[in-house]
Amino acid sequence: MLVMRYLLEPRNSDPSILPGLELVARQILQKLRNLYTSCMKIGTEAVAGSAPQDHRNVPSLCPNSRGEHLEAIEEGLNRTGLSLTLSYFNKLGLNTMAHLTPAMDTENSSKTVLALLEGGAGLNGLEHYLDQKIMDMYTSAVAKMFGLVMGSEAENDEPTMATVTNISPEMILPSHWEDIAQHVVDFERRLAESFTDTGLLLDDLLPADVKRTHSIVVISPSYQERLEVLLQTTQPKTLQAYFVWTAIRRLVQNLDPIYDLPLQQFEAASKHKPAKAIPDRWRQCVEVVNWNLGQIGRYFFMTERYKDGSHELVTEMVDSLRSIYETILPSLSWLDPSTTAGAFEKLKALVILAGFSPTSSDAQSSESLQSYYEDYHVHPDQFFENDLRFLQWRSALEYRFLEGPLDRVTNMPFSPQTVNAYFEETGNSILLPVGMLQPAFFHVAYPEYVNYGALDSIIGHEFTDEHKGVV
């Protein structure tokens, strides 16, 4: 993290800091710094508990690509309005009650399918909605955040999310935020207990050149049946309030921290823990850069830490460990022949993705990275908008996986610079982010026994995870 901060801080923009960078490398470095700068500006101008006006003038959340709004859901279950709204939220990667996401075909890892997931509730698990104390605290937090983000009815002199998103509070929502919160939380509870015009949803969601010929894997058919009943019996205004709350819950982190405070306080109180201290802003902003522009961050991180010969050495270590497993497996008398054969087959097919992505972009080429992120535009003064553009860019990228195999590194559950390792079960692959390939876990100049004792012990743990379903 300190390495990335060193690269991102404006005071380190002197050309002598990173000598020898060609023009394209400097351009992609500037994109990193623009995102970091926009993040660091959040909260610096806030006074009297409110965000500066440019942070409140957020882009429209609710119009979809066809120029329609949530107001399309007026009387009864308007499947057109609901389907287009779900499409818009899916394009932003915001998890609602019907979330579609590209996933690896478990029967053929070279293919990608669409998975229809259940979810969309704000709390994790039905048991929280059945706890009245937690429900009271959560409802209060929702009401406070509606008031903070959408603005009170008395505020007519400043633009709020309600005005800039073309959502009229008096048309969509009850007059008091407490009532709104109660309706939303009750809907989430029923959602947790428990579709739409799927064809229209897909037509609006998928890129124009991606054909709608792919399988959809419904994770929980019974959930979809109960959801149908729930949607038929829910007032349109409650659905609209639910969608607004879903957007607030996810996007409020890109506003001044004061807007997220009620939810943070609720989470701390519900877990009977003191509220977490807000981390240094630079740490939060480095995390944003690592996530949004992870491939570029990895390029410069590797320049500093992933020295020549590192990738070859890691590959050699993995192959050595694999050969040891191949030697040990036949000697395990408690495995029957068919299980041993299955373990061998899975071990042979294991994919190790170390350091950089072999498919999404060439992390060693600044030109490739510039092309890869070409459609993601970053402005140094628009942090909220930068994140919305990232969500839309990433979602469009993921749906293009439907034309081929899923990029497992791009879909890694953490940024490339994270110090962690991960076994991805459906793809039978071990992901080693570049953050793992540095001291104290690894260095090309370390003695062999040090690298094996540190990094290879972690790889060995992931090898064990690989065989949980076999042995």
LINMO-V898177 format. One record per helix or strand of 2 or more residues. SS is the DSSP state (A for helix, B for strand). FROM is the first residue (numbers start at 0). TO is the last residue. If there is no record, write none. Layout:
ss	from	to
SS	FROM	TO
SS	FROM	TO
This chain:
ss	from	to
A	1	7
A	9	11
A	22	39
A	52	55
A	69	71
A	78	90
B	98	104
B	107	116
A	125	128
A	131	149
A	160	163
A	168	171
A	176	192
A	197	204
B	215	217
A	220	231
A	235	253
A	256	258
A	260	269
A	280	291
A	293	304
A	309	328
A	336	348
B	350	353
A	365	371
A	382	402
B	420	423
B	428	431
A	433	435
A	447	465
